[in-house]
Amino acid sequence: MIIMKTTVIVPSNKRTQDLERCLRALKQQTELADEVIVVVRDTDLETQNFLGCFNQENLNLRVAQVEIPGQIAALNVGLEQATGDIISITDDDGVPHPPWLERI
């Protein structure tokens, strides 16, 4: 049996309420991600502060900063830092259903 490591990338910019719902949904997955990378703009102190206080239990959460505006730049930073064999991406306003990662 081959076991593959999973990474979820979540780009986020100043939408902490949406991000909180997304991260809570990732904590409820029937198969948890091996790592979750939230990519945040270097100027987005609100989101950085939120992540510093967020209960990361059940998540191997890492925060990556991006200096260039735009979702493509954020995704590229997340991809550069990802270590998983399987990479999944969700927006910060996404709320993945519990079997999402298991089905992937």
Secondary structure, 3 states (H helix, E strand, C coil): CCCCCEEEEEEECCCHHHHHHHHHHHHCCCCCCCEEEEEEECCCHHHHHHHHHCCCCCCCEEEEEECCCCHHHHHHHHHHHCCCCEEEECCCCCCCCCCHHHHC
